[in-house]
């Protein structure tokens, strides 16, 4: 009897603490610190070219990194029932409206990239609404699926299932129009599309709806590529680089139809591969990379993994990959253990957002797929991406406190 009372007292003490998953917090903080270090190491050419102070990017990334870590800590201490819904729906509505308004804002208030307005200029920094909208979009799907989709019978007719999911398809098509056409950012559309499909799988929908979605997505993707000449050029450039390997396994009669002779290999990807090759196993040393000196212009943003690999080698890249996958695994673990279905889908969506962005970027810089311009979570230079990721992980940390509370309650019940 004394043993049971002691255990109950200990469990009740743990129940009152409701600590967040601080291992997840530490893992993310380590990546942010690595990002700050390489914001100095990889930008030597950029600061010289633009005449910036040598600590320009380091100071800015340090400030954003410190704010991000503090923001994660602050959100990790909040009650998720009072925080997650407010932040999720606020982000969904406000940043959705901002993305709609951006094409109509004056040039003095926006920063263009690729012929489209993607950043809003604010005093001291620029804000990318799509980075924060992704969090709101994931919460909107999680909240709405819980209310209208999860508990519907799985064996609905195709027409009934399409009608059930029609509001989400319509919302996604509007998002596609805003992000792919107005902002010309197909990579973010692909990321959000994959998240939508995976969340539908966990929302207990039937196979036939995924078959229909796959056909629609394939047709839509081809349409988006054909509608934009720069995407066709990017596909041609990527194919020119990988065609030899692919054509070697195809029948010989296909080569005359598929081979492209007049296009060179993609400039950025070629130097990205050179940087990875130069790094070898142990790298050339921090701040000693060569390819970053004028050859790889986006080395601290889109090609940060290539720059890091040149300086700390494949061993360093393996450590970074281990950190990323450990973060995703811990979020999946939280998602699996939480009982609230909205939190379950939301944390699952956040984990997918991190790992899909990482894979799209890493596959792109290695030439396996065309470059999409997706930032590496927690590593690429940029305030919007870093802060948005910090908010998303902070909300997951807040939810992890509920998971621990539920575990403790189960232990009390079993004694």
C-alpha positions, 0 to 999 in steps of 0.5 A: 500500500505504501508503494502505491501511495508513493507512486501516486504522489510522484505521478501527481507531482509530474502531473503538475509540472506538465513539462514540454519535450525539451529534447525537441527544443534542444535539437531545434536550438542546435540547428539554429545555432549551426545556422548562425555560425554558417551565416557568417562562414558562407557569406564572405563573397556576398558581403564583399560584393554588396559592400556590407559589413562582414558581420551583416548576415551574422548579426541579423541571423543571430538576432532572429535565431535568439528571438526564435529560441525565446519564442519556442520557449515561450510557446512551450509554456503555454496551454495549447487549448488557449494558444494553438487554435488562436495562432493557427486560425489567425495565421490562416486568415491574416496571411491568406489575406496578405497573400491576396493583397500582395500583387496590388501593393505598391513597389515600395512595400514589397520585394520581388523575386522571379517577377513576383511579389513574395516579401512585404517590406517592414522596418528592418526586415522583410516578411514572407506571408507564405511561410506563416500561412503554411502553419495556418493552413495545416491547422485549418485542415486539422481543425476542419477535418476533425469537425467534418471528415474524420467521423464520416463513413469511409465507404462513401460513393465517389460523388459523395466523397468529392462533395464532402471534400469539395470545400478543401479542394476549392480552398486549395485551388485558391491557394494554388492560384495565389502561390503558383500564379501570383507568387510563382512559387510552385515549390510551396504548392507541392509542399502544401499539396503533399501535406493535404493528401497525407492528412486526408489519409490519416482522416480515414478517406478511401483509396478511390479519392486518392486515385482521383486526386492523383490524376487531378494533381498530375494534370494540374502540375503539368498545366502549371509548368506549361503555363510558365516559360521559366518552369519549362526552362528549368525542367529542360535545364534539369533534364539536360543534366540527368538525361544520360543516366535515365536514357541509359536504362530506357529503350534505344528508340526513346533517345531521339525523342527525349535527348536535349543537346543544346542546353547546358547543365544548370549553373547553380546545381553544377557548382552545388555538386562541386561543393559537395564533392570538394567537401569529401568526408571531413570538409575543408574546414569552417570558412575555408570553402571555395565554391561560395566565393562567387560561384554559388550565389545562393549559398547561404539560402537555397544552397546552404546544405551544399555550402555546409557540406563543402566546409564540414564534409559528409560527416557534418552533413550526416550530423545535420541530417540526423538532427533533422530526422530526430526532430521529425521523429520526436514530433511524430512521436508526440503526434502518435501519443496525443489523444486530441484528434486536432492536435494529432493531425496538426503535429503530423502536418508540422512534421511533414512540413519540415521533412518535405521541405528538407527533402525537396531542397536536398534533392534539388541541390543534388540534381535529383529534381528541379530546384524549387527554392524551398528553404532548409528548415532552421538552417537557411538564412532568412527571418520569415522561415526561421520565425515561422518554424519556431512558432510551429515547433513552439506550438508542438512543444505546447501540445507535448505538455498535454501528451505528458499529462495524458500519460501521467493520468493513464499511470494513475488510472492503472495503479 
